[in-house]
Amino acid sequence: MIVRFVAAVLVLMVASAPALAGIKTSTDKVVGAFMALDTNHSHSVSYAEYKAMVDRRARSRFRAMDANRDGAVSDAEYREFWRKTKAKLYRLKR
């Protein structure tokens, strides 16, 4: 009985060691990045806060695609954008 108790305690200690050491898992990092969108410190991300991030990224991506800055992306501009960034953005390996 005491062996089982000691084993259980050891398992709990090992399982909680990363949390006690402050080590963040990949999920912790992703959730932390998402919660950083909470600009009003309400401890939740509103649709408006999320949409603001999406809009910033969309504007940035569109600027990167619109090489001649005419407010429209042509076939040639998109092809060039795709050629330069596909590996970085989508991690495609061919």
VENNOR-V813632 format. One record per residue. RES is the residue in three letters. SS is DSSP state (H for helix, E for strand, - for the rest). OMEGA is omega in whole degrees, 0 to 359 (none if undefined). D_LAST is the distance of its C-alpha to the last C-alpha in Angstrom with 1 decimal. Layout:
RES | SS | OMEGA | D_LAST
RES | SS | OMEGA | D_LAST
This chain:
MET | - | 180 | 57.0
ILE | H | 179 | 56.7
VAL | H | 178 | 53.8
ARG | H | 180 | 51.9
PHE | H | 180 | 52.8
VAL | H | 179 | 51.6
ALA | H | 179 | 48.4
ALA | H | 179 | 47.8
VAL | H | 179 | 48.6
LEU | H | 178 | 46.2
VAL | H | 179 | 43.4
LEU | H | 179 | 44.1
MET | H | 180 | 44.2
VAL | H | 181 | 40.9
ALA | H | 182 | 39.3
SER | H | 182 | 40.7
ALA | H | 179 | 40.1
PRO | H | 180 | 36.9
ALA | H | 180 | 38.7
LEU | H | 181 | 41.7
ALA | H | 180 | 39.8
GLY | - | 179 | 38.2
ILE | - | 180 | 34.7
LYS | - | 175 | 32.4
THR | - | 177 | 29.8
SER | H | 177 | 26.5
THR | H | 177 | 28.3
ASP | H | 181 | 31.2
LYS | H | 179 | 29.1
VAL | H | 179 | 27.5
VAL | H | 178 | 30.9
GLY | H | 178 | 32.4
ALA | H | 178 | 30.1
PHE | H | 183 | 30.9
MET | H | 175 | 34.6
ALA | - | 176 | 34.5
LEU | - | 182 | 34.4
ASP | - | 186 | 38.0
THR | - | 180 | 39.7
ASN | - | 175 | 43.2
HIS | - | 179 | 43.1
SER | - | 182 | 44.0
HIS | - | 172 | 41.8
SER | - | 181 | 39.7
VAL | - | 179 | 37.3
SER | - | 176 | 38.7
TYR | H | 181 | 36.9
ALA | H | 179 | 38.0
GLU | H | 179 | 36.5
TYR | H | 181 | 33.2
LYS | H | 177 | 33.2
ALA | H | 178 | 34.1
MET | H | 180 | 30.9
VAL | H | 179 | 28.8
ASP | H | 178 | 30.7
ARG | H | 180 | 30.1
ARG | H | 180 | 26.4
ALA | H | 179 | 26.4
ARG | H | 180 | 28.6
SER | H | 180 | 26.5
ARG | H | 181 | 23.3
PHE | H | 177 | 25.3
ARG | H | 179 | 26.8
ALA | H | 181 | 23.4
MET | H | 186 | 22.5
ASP | - | 187 | 26.0
ALA | - | 182 | 25.9
ASN | - | 176 | 29.4
ARG | - | 178 | 30.9
ASP | - | 178 | 32.6
GLY | - | 178 | 31.9
ALA | - | 180 | 29.4
VAL | - | 179 | 25.7
SER | - | 175 | 25.3
ASP | H | 182 | 22.4
ALA | H | 179 | 21.8
GLU | H | 181 | 22.1
TYR | H | 178 | 19.6
ARG | H | 180 | 17.0
GLU | H | 176 | 17.6
PHE | H | 181 | 17.5
TRP | H | 181 | 14.2
ARG | H | 184 | 12.7
LYS | H | 192 | 14.4
THR | H | 187 | 14.0
LYS | H | 181 | 11.0
ALA | H | 181 | 9.4
LYS | H | 185 | 13.1
LEU | H | 188 | 14.2
TYR | H | 178 | 11.8
ARG | - | 177 | 9.8
LEU | - | 176 | 6.4
LYS | - | 181 | 3.8
ARG | - | none | 0.0
